[in-house]
Amino acid sequence: MTEATASETKLSWALIAALLVLLVVWGFAIATWGYGAIIVPALALTATSLISLIFVTRG
């Protein structure tokens, strides 16, 4: 197997840290606003997914 370079390792840790921060912020939003903080991202993802599918199917 090939070894990961230092820049790849840094990028991996940065992505993991960003994901962890995003989840913590989302957790605080759920604690603050309740159920609405769970529904709004799902609604945004629905619209984004629909637009992405339209672009993919048009080639």
N, C-alpha and C positions, 0 to 999 in steps of 0.2 A: 504494500500500500504506500501511497505517497504521503508525505508529511505536509501538514497545513503550514502555510507561511504565517509570519507574524501579523501581516495586514489582514489576512483572512480570519485569524483568531480574534483580532480586535473588532473586526466587522461583526463577527458572530456574537461576541459579548455585547456590543452596542445594540444589536437587534434584540437580543434577549432582554437587556435592560429596558429598552424602549417598550417592548411588549409587556413587561412587568409593570412599568409605570402606567401604561394605558389601562391595564386591568385594575390597578389600585385606584386610579381616577374614576373608572367606571363603577367600582365598588362604592366609592364615596358618593357618587351620583345616585346610585340605587338607594343608599342609606339616607340621602337627603330628600330625593324626590319620589322615591318608591317605584311603583310599577311602571310609571311613564319612562323612567330611565332605561328600562328593559325593552320597551316597545319601540321607542324612537329609532335606535340603531337598526332594529329589524326592519322597520319601514324604509329606512334609507337604503339598506342593503337590497331590499326588494326592487326598488326603482333602479339602482345601479346595476343589478343583475339583469334586469329586463333590457336596459340600454346596451349592456355588453353583449347580450345574446343577439340583439338586432344587428349590431356592428359585425359580429362574427358570421351570422348567416348571410349577410350581404356580400361578404368576401372582401 
